């Protein structure tokens, strides 16, 4: 469902990683082509193979990007939250979306149509530079993810993810953002194995766990585990 444009959209766009530091005039131009779209929990935003007609930023809620393997197994590629852009790679490569996107909870997204955005980028190269910076960071994240999935065992992947959450949430007391089933998919394992690894992290003194809250006790040890990949 498309909503009327939020009066605070200009300010919000200027606080996102993609457009931070942008002049207010350009932010107003962006808000002029933007559409705020609402999705219910579990609603499909786009599917693999859909035309890349525009890209999104998460205003409220969470979005899951995933692929389905030939044997029907879901592999979560990323979870995006408020301020995060997604779908931009396919859009600016002129290709279809290479994965599926679904709302993990009731969400409000800012949609920027490809054709209109390209016109703005042509008139304002700084927009293109901001986009390149974000895409470069995204490429590094995916490179690390592929490295973790292919070279590290589950304990190392889990340790790396907890350190990532610690940096993202700026605290040693972490709140898991996903269910265990979703987190297991993100880490390339199954929920039962994930539960065993979390319990072992606690027994070995790396963390303490209370429900969905995880407190890092031994950060140095957790960093070493992330690098080595196994206990």
N, C-alpha and C positions, 0 to 999 in steps of 0.2 A: 504494500500500500504506500503510495507516494503522499507525503505530507506537505503542508505549506512550509516555506523556508523559515527556519528559526532565525529570529532577529540577532541572536548571538553567534550565528554561524561564522561570520567574518572573524570574530575574535577566536573562536574555537579552531578554525583552520590555521590561524597563525601560531597556534600552540602545538600543532602536530609535528612529528619529525620530518614530514615531507615538505612542509611549508613554513617552518619556523624561520623567523628573520625576514620574511617576505614583506615588502612594502604594502601598506594598507590598501593602496589603490589596486594592486594586483590581487590582493585577497578579496576585495569587493568584486573584481572581475571573475574570480573563481567561484564565489558564492552565487554569482549570476548564472552560471551554467550548472551548478550543483543541484541535485535532488536528494532530499532526505527521505529514505525508504524504510519502512518498518517490516520486520519479519518475525513471525511467531517461532517459538522454540521448535526445532527439528525441521523448519521450512528450508527447502532447497533454494539457494541463491543463484547458483549456476551449476551445470554439470559438465563433465569432461566432454570436449568436442563442441560445446556451445561457442558461437562467435564472440570474440573479444571486443565487444562493442563499447566497453568502458571499464573503469576500475572503481574500487570502493575504499572508503576509510570507515573504520568502526567508530561510531559516535557513542553508542551504548551497547553493552552486551559482549558476547564472545562468538567467534566464527571458527569453525573447524574446516581445514583444508585436508583432503584425503584422496587416496586412489584405491581402486579395487584390483587386486591381483587376479591373474587368470583362474586361480582356484577359488575365487570369491572372498578372499581375506581382505579386510580393510587395513590399510596402512595410513595412519595419520601423519601428515607432513608438517603441519604447523597449527598452532592455536593463536588466533589474533584477538586482541582486546582493544579497549578504547584508545584512539589515536593512531592505530596501526593501519597502514594501507595494504591492500591485497588485490590480486588480479592484474597488477600493472604490467608484469612482464609480457604476458600474452597480448595485451592491448598495444604496447608499443613495438612489439615484434610483428604486429599485423597478423597474428595467428589466433587460433581458437584456444579456449582455456584447456590446459593439460590435466586438470584435476577437478574434483568436485568441491563445492563449498556449501556448508549447511550451518544454520544458526544453532548454536549450542543452548542458547537461552533467548528469551524475547529480546530482540536487538533492533537498534536504529542505525542505519548505515547512510553514509553520504556517497552518492553515486555521481561520478564525473564522466560524461560521455566522451569517447575517444576523439571524435572529429572536432568537437568544440575545444577540448583541451589541447590538441595539437596546434590549433590556431593560436591559442594563448602562449604556448611554448615558443612558437615561431616569433611572436612579438616580444617575448621576454625570456631570453636565454637563461636567466637565473633560475627559472622554473626547471629547465632541463638539467641544470647542474645539480639542483636539489634532488631531482629524481635519480640521477646517476649515483649520487652518494648513497641514497637509500637502497638502490638495487645492488650496489657493491657490498653493502653490509649484509643484505639478504643472501647474496651469493656466498659470503663467508660462513653464514649460519648454516646454509645447506651443505656446504663442503664439510663443516665440522660434523653435521648430523650423519652424512654418508660415511665419514671416517669412523664415527662411533659405532654405527650399525654394522660396518663391515669388519672392523679391526678389534673392537673392544667387546668384552663379555658384558652380560647384563649389569653386574655390580658397577663397572666403570661407566656405563651409560647412565645408570641411575644417579651415581655420584655427580656426574657432569650436569645432569638436569637439576639436581638440588642446588648446585653452585650457581647455575643460571638463574633459578628462581630467587636465590639470595641476592644476586646482583640486581635483578629486575625489581624486586620488592624492597630493596635497600634495608634488609634486616636479616638477622640470624634466625628469627622465628618465622618460619615459612608457612604459608597457607597453600595447600595443594589446590590447583585451579581446575583439576580434572578428576573425574571418577577414576578408580583403579583400573577399570576396564579400558577407559580412554588413554590413561597414562601408559598402560601396558602396550597398547597399540602404537603409541608414539615412540616407545622405546624398543619396539620390535620383539616383544615377548608376550607372555600370557599372564592373566591376573594372578594365578596361583604362584608363578615364579616371582612376580613382583612383590607379592605379600611376603614370601620367604626372604627375599633380599632386604626388604624394609625391616623385617624382624632381626635379621642378622646385623644390619647396620646399627640397630639399637643395642643388641647384645654386645657388639664389639666396641661400643662406646663412641661411635661417630656422631650419633644423633639421639634425641629423645622424641618419642612420638605420643601425641595425645589426639586421637581422632584424625582429623585432617590437618592438624597443626604439627609441624616438625621443627624442632630446634636443633641447630647445628652446635655440637659440643666440641668436636675435634675438626676444625676447619683445615688444618694442615694435613691431617690424615685423609680427609675427604678429597683434597686436591691431589694427593699422591694416588689415591684409589682411582680417581678420574683419569689420571695419566697412565697408570699401569693397566687398568682395565679389569682387574680381578683381585680377590682377597689373597 
